[in-house]
Each structure stands twice: as structure tokens, then as C-alpha cells.
Amino acid sequence: MEGKMRGVTLFADWDPRPDFVLGPKDIEGRQTYQGSRVWRNPRVEIVEYDIPKPGPREVLLEVKACGICGSDVHIAQKDDQGYTWYPGLTGFPAILGHEVAGTVVEAGSEARDKATNELFKGGERVCTEEMIWCGECKPCADGYPNHCERLDEIGININGGFAKYIVLPARTLWSLESLADIYSEDDIFVAGGLVEPTSVAYTAVVERGGGIRPGDKVVICGGGPVGVAACAIMKRQGASVVIISEPEEARARLGLKMGADHAINPTKENFCEKVLDLTHGMGADLYLEATGLPTIVYPEIEQTIWLGRTLNATVVVLARADAKMPVTGEVLQVRRASIVGTQGHSGHGTFPRVIECMGDGMDMLPMVTKRITLDQVPENLEMLRDDRRECKITCVDFD
């Protein structure tokens, strides 16, 4: 397929902080696993590209929906020294956007659809994982593709979905056909773009957090898209009480709509006292840290674990932050509590399970509070730095 397309592209200057030392997987001047230590003066431009061509096991996807993630916002955001906020794997320049759904328009000779085990023919409606895992390194072989040693991430260190077309490995695509009876033609793709952030939440609270048993209590700290998705997943899994802690009123209301039973405003209420009150002094079985403010939020969680009566609580650290979390070992020991980290969404059958849940009535579309054009992506990235009233903003027009 010949022609041109436009892509919302992040540029930045390779300017390592004085104390930064390249790691074995960093690439001088191109890629690092510690973005906030290296990349300076991030800036967003809409640039023209040739439409890419798929290889033998790849497909060319026409993007129909791509959501703005908090990672996109933080990549484009500067700290007071001009460095990007995002602390993880980054390689620039790159087209942003990784919450992608669309239609296959061209496929390589060996590109197969996992849903049918047949070669892609074109026209298939699919979404994609954001993590391009190799399948050959030890973490991949051990069943942990989220921790692939040769990981690429679309919209992070390789070109992403804020463009009309994107080339992707066939192995990362998942069929959206099971949503055809639930959503209209356009909404299938908008819902498909929500599979990725919902799978991040699923991986956090189910795979890494160990899930819950019906009747357990859960606290979700942070009412962004992943936190709100976690409310829906936990309620569906049988939590008796789901509490969302979120200062922005609009996001807190959305959390309640998506499955939370109670909302706390941690800037106006005492987090520990309120959680204990809502759980009759027990505290929660699972806490999700999805704020990116661990130095503020974790001590409140820890105090609640200490004063509550629930043993075996699990704290899942999801949000990325270039900050050290203050942990008191004695609390974990006495209360038999644990902290686990979570990254990504790939493997474990997560994507197909999330799609099946959506097809079975777990409607995630209320998360989308605004639909925009490609030209509006840069201004909305900037707006989301300071204005958190919107939950998920999705690009649906790429011309």
C-alpha cells in the first residue's frame, strides 16, 4: 500500500543527568530503560510519514481508535529541569499512542489470526497488545512476556497508533468479533482501544495481586482509566466492598459508575479513618496504588494495614514513578502483608479474557469521556497534564 500518513510524534534531546550510567540494554542516543534520567525537552509534533509495509508475520492495521494514556501525558511532560516525567523504557523520536484498535488492511504471507488459526485476509477487526515481546528470551520462555529482555513498546520506543496506519506483529493482535453483538461499528473500535488499559488493570489485580475471593474488600487508589477499570474487574470478581480514593470529583463519580461502592477524597478526608470506617475496622484485602504518588499514598495504605484487622493484605504497585517508596518492614511482618509490583498486560490469557468479559456485559465505554481528531491529540496531551476531569480521551479520526 503506497501513500503518506501523519503521526503525532514525540521528539526529545538525549541529555543524561550527571549521575546517569548507561545500562547494558540502553542504546546511546536512541533508547534507555530510565527515560526520566536521560530525555530532555520533550516536544510533540505532527509529522508526515510513508505508510509502512508489513513483513511476512506482520499486518498493516488501519487505526480506528487510539486512546491517550497517562504514559503518553507523562512522556510529553517536563519536570523542573526539563526532563520527561516518564521513568521507563523510551526511545525517541517515536509516534505516540498504544491503546490501539483497527482493521487489518494488508497482511504478510505468514501472518495468522489467533482466533481462527488462519492467515489474515484483510478486514478483520482487532486490537493489539502494546508490548512487543520477543518470545525467545528467558523471561518470555518462562512465561513472563511483560518482562521480555528485548522488549519493544509501541508508542514508547517504536512507532505507535496516533497515525492512520501501523505495522504490528500478528502475534500481538486479538480479535474483536465477539463484541459485534454488543457495540455499533464505531464503538467496537473504541471499546477495542480500552482492552489494553483494562488488561493492565486485570494483570495488576488478578495476576500480580493474586485476585480476590468473593466477599473480599478492595481499595483502588487513583481514579484514572486503569484504576476505574480495576473497580469494574474487582466488583465482577466478587468483592463485597470496592473503595476508590480519588480527589477529582468527576473521576470518582465514574469509579462509582464502573463498580466502586464508595469514593474517598484523600485531600479532604482522612484516608485511613475512612477506609476503616467503610470496612468496619477491617481494612482491605487488596490495595492498588495507581496514582504515581507512592511517597504520599503508600504511607496511608501502610497505616491502614497496621490499624486494620485484616491479615494477608496485598499492595499492588502499578503506577510508574521516579520515586522511592517508604516501607516499614515491621508492618508487613506483623500484619503478614505483602507488596508486589506489576508491569504490562501480556501473557496469562489476559487480553482474550478481558475481551470475553466485555462481550459478557462488562461495559468499559463509560470510561471514554471525549472523542477527538488526530490534530487535537497534542493539545489534549497538554491539557491532561493539569486537568484531570476527563477520564479516557480517544482519537477516532486520523485523516
SELUM-590018 format. One record per residue (C-alpha): residue in three letters; x, y, z. Coordinates in steps of 0.2 Angstrom, whole numbers, plus 5000, padded with zeros to 4 digits. Each point is the difference from the previous one (the first is absolute). Layout:
N
ALAXYZ/...
END
This chain:
399
MET500050005000/GLU500850164994/GLY499750185007/LYS500350125015/MET499350015017/ARG500250125015/GLY500649955017/VAL500050095017/THR501849985004/LEU501050035016/PHE501850084998/ALA501250025014/ASP501850045003/TRP501249865006/ASP500850095015/PRO500349885015/ARG500050075017/PRO501850015008/ASP499749845011/PHE499349904986/VAL501049844994/LEU499449914984/GLY499449825004/PRO500449854989/LYS498450024991/ASP500050194997/ILE500550064982/GLU501050165000/GLY499050144993/ARG498549904996/GLN499349895014/THR500049995019/TYR499149905013/GLN500050155012/GLY499250144989/SER499950135014/ARG501949995003/VAL500450034981/TRP498750094989/ARG499950195001/ASN498950124992/PRO498649894994/ARG498950074986/VAL498649944989/GLU499850034982/ILE498949934986/VAL501249934987/GLU499749934983/TYR500549824997/ASP500049874986/ILE498749865003/PRO501049865007/LYS500049834992/PRO499749835010/GLY501349865000/PRO499649824998/ARG499249985018/GLU499450175002/VAL498450104995/LEU499650174995/LEU498650075011/GLU498950154996/VAL499850085017/LYS498250035004/ALA500250055018/CYS501550045012/GLY499950065017/ILE501150135009/CYS500849915015/GLY500850085015/SER501649944994/ASP499850104984/VAL499750165011/HIS501549975011/ILE501149964985/ALA499650174994/GLN500150095017/LYS501650085006/ASP500650015018/ASP500850165007/GLN501649964991/GLY499249964984/TYR500149815001/THR498549894995/TRP499049945014/TYR499949824994/PRO501349895009/GLY499949844989/LEU500649944983/THR500050144987/GLY500750024983/PHE499750164990/PRO499550064987/ALA498549895000/ILE498150024996/LEU499150005016/GLY498449895004/HIS499849825005/GLU498249975004/VAL499649954983/ALA498649914990/GLY499750004982/THR499749894984/VAL501349904991/VAL500350074983/GLU501549904994/ALA500949845007/GLY501649914998/SER500149834992/GLU500249925017/ALA498950115011/ARG498749895009/ASP498450055010/LYS500149925017/ALA498149995000/THR499849894985/ASN501849944998/GLU499850054982/LEU501050134990/PHE499450185001/LYS499050044984/GLY499650195004/GLY498550075008/GLU500249925017/ARG499650115015/VAL501449995013/CYS500850085015/THR501949995005/GLU501149975014/GLU501150155003/MET501549895005/ILE501049924986/TRP500849855009/CYS501349904991/GLY499449825005/GLU501849945001/CYS500850085015/LYS500049915017/PRO498650115008/CYS498949964984/ALA500549825001/ASP499549995018/GLY498350074996/TYR500350195005/PRO499950094984/ASN499750175010/HIS501849995005/CYS500849954983/GLU501850044999/ARG499850074982/LEU498450095003/ASP499450134988/GLU498450105004/ILE499050084987/GLY499850195002/ILE501449995013/ASN501649954991/ILE499349964983/ASN498650084990/GLY498349995007/GLY498250034996/PHE499750194998/ALA500149984982/LYS498849924987/TYR501149854997/ILE501149895011/VAL501049844996/LEU499849875014/PRO500649825003/ALA498549884997/ARG500349925017/THR499550155010/LEU498350024992/TRP498449945007/SER498349994992/LEU498650125004/GLU498649904991/SER499349945017/LEU499550185003/ALA499050024984/ASP498349965008/ILE500450125014/TYR500650164992/SER499650104984/GLU501450004986/ASP500950155007/ASP499849955018/ILE500849834997/PHE501650094997/VAL499950125014/ALA499649865011/GLY501549904992/GLY501150155005/LEU499549975018/VAL500649825000/GLU501850055003/PRO499850115016/THR498749885007/SER501249864997/VAL501350105010/ALA498850015014/TYR499549814999/THR501949965000/ALA500250105016/VAL498649955010/VAL499849824994/GLU501649934994/ARG501250105011/GLY498950045015/GLY499449825000/GLY498250044997/ILE498750005014/ARG498749885007/PRO498250055000/GLY499650115015/ASP501850085001/LYS500250195001/VAL501050104988/VAL500750185000/ILE500550084983/CYS501150155002/GLY499950114985/GLY498550034989/GLY500850004983/PRO499549884986/VAL501049855008/GLY499350035017/VAL498250024994/ALA500249844990/ALA500749915015/CYS498350055009/ALA499049914987/ILE501249855000/MET500049985019/LYS498150025002/ARG499749874986/GLN501249885009/GLY498950015016/ALA500750145011/SER498850045014/VAL500750185001/VAL500950104987/ILE500750175006/ILE500750124988/SER501150145007/GLU500150154987/PRO500050185003/GLU499250054983/GLU498250005002/ALA499649954982/ARG501249855001/ALA499349945016/ARG498250014994/LEU500649894985/GLY500849885012/LEU498349985009/LYS499249974983/MET501249874995/GLY499849905016/ALA500750085015/ASP498950015015/HIS500850155009/ALA501150144995/ILE501250095011/ASN500850174997/PRO501749985008/THR500350194999/LYS498550045011/GLU499849845010/ASN501149895011/PHE500449854989/CYS500449885014/GLU498550055010/LYS498849994986/VAL500649834993/LEU499849935018/ASP498350085002/LEU499449934983/THR500749825004/HIS499450005018/GLY501850015007/MET500749864989/GLY500950094986/ALA500249924983/ASP500649844993/LEU500750084985/TYR500750184997/LEU500450064982/GLU501250154999/ALA499650084983/THR500450185004/GLY501850024997/LEU500250085017/PRO500749865010/THR500950125013/ILE498350075004/VAL498849854998/TYR501049855006/PRO500250075018/GLU498150025001/ILE499849824994/GLU501349945012/GLN499150085014/THR498449934995/ILE500749825000/TRP500850035017/LEU498450065008/GLY498849894991/ARG499649825005/THR500349914983/LEU501549894999/ASN500849964983/ALA499750164991/THR500850034983/VAL500650164994/VAL500250014981/VAL501150144993/LEU499450044983/ALA500350184996/ARG501850054993/ALA500950135011/ASP501850055001/ALA499950005019/LYS500549885015/MET498649935010/PRO500250015019/VAL499649835007/THR500049945018/GLY500549825000/GLU499249985018/VAL498350034993/LEU500149874986/GLN500749885013/VAL498750025013/ARG498550014989/ARG500749874988/ALA499850124986/SER500950004983/ILE500550134986/VAL500049954982/GLY500550094985/THR499149994983/GLN500450044983/GLY499149984983/HIS498649894994/SER500749864989/GLY499949825003/HIS498949905012/GLY498550004988/THR499650185006/PHE499550084984/PRO498849874994/ARG499249995018/VAL499850195001/ILE499249994982/GLU498849865006/CYS499550105016/MET499650154989/GLY499049894988/ASP499149935016/GLY499450175006/MET501550085008/ASP499850164991/MET501550115000/LEU499450144988/PRO499550125014/MET501850025003/VAL500150104983/THR499550175005/LYS500650094984/ARG500349954982/ILE501350114989/THR500950014984/LEU501849974996/ASP500350194999/GLN499350025018/VAL501249875008/PRO501450125004/GLU498950135009/ASN499149865010/LEU501749935005/GLU500450175007/MET498350035008/LEU500149835009/ARG501550055009/ASP499050125012/ASP498249964997/ARG499449835005/ARG498250014998/GLU500049904984/CYS500349815003/LYS500449924983/ILE500250114984/THR500049904984/CYS500550054983/VAL498849944987/ASP500450104984/PHE501749984993/ASP499850104983/
END
